[in-house]
Amino acid sequence: MSRAVWFGILGAVQLTGCDDGSLRAFEPRLALGGSGAHGPEAEAGGGRGGTASAPEAGAGPERPTTPLLIDDFEDGGIRAKEPLGWWYPFSDETSAQGFGIEPVSRGIASVYALRTHGSGFQDWGSGVGVDLLREATPLDLRGYQELCFVGWVEAGSSTMIQVHVLRGPQHYNQAASLSENWTRYCLPLADFRSSTQEPLVPTEVSALQFFFEPIAPFLFWLDDVEILPKE
């Protein structure tokens, strides 16, 4: 996929800071897993099998009162906060990608962050992700309203990324435009959409992934990933 096509799909939308604007982008045809598998191309989501069904009626989970911290990376490792999964890089394997947890200078409260970098990918690009599994059970995000993270890109990097929430093979996404300074970004869960513009079904959420466009270089730092409860 060419850079021009990638940007054509993204359009002129941007998200900075905690703007609640809805930003939608393409949905790669991928079936990716937290084992780090790069996977063959597959139809992401129910394009042929229909849209995801709504959760069954019922009492639902107890309403959360505190943020769900996915990871702050302060343990210096790629294991997300217990009992969640592992962070992993993935790509179309047409170029090389660097990935690791590295020291940062962002005040005494933050010592480590995830960093990934690369360039020259020729197909759909690359990304990083984490499985959101509680003892092999996908997350139930009813009662939560926003996905928030802190990030920045180094000088010379592409600023556009796509943030995907996965429910099995189905991708729901938003686009974000990143700053060259540490910035907190908050994306409403209600604004994540599939390739057919279906809204996110917040049950059985299995993974979170950050995608980078092909061709262009990316030098991306990620920290303090959390999901905020409804007020």
PyMOL commands that set and color helices and strands:
alter all, ss='L'
color gray80, all
select helices_A, chain A and resi 3-10+189-191
alter helices_A, ss='H'
color red, helices_A
select strands_A, chain A and resi 68-71+87-91+97-103+112-118+126-131+133-134+137-138+144-153+160-167+170-177+183-188+207-212+218-229
alter strands_A, ss='S'
color yellow, strands_A
deselect
rebuild
show_as cartoon
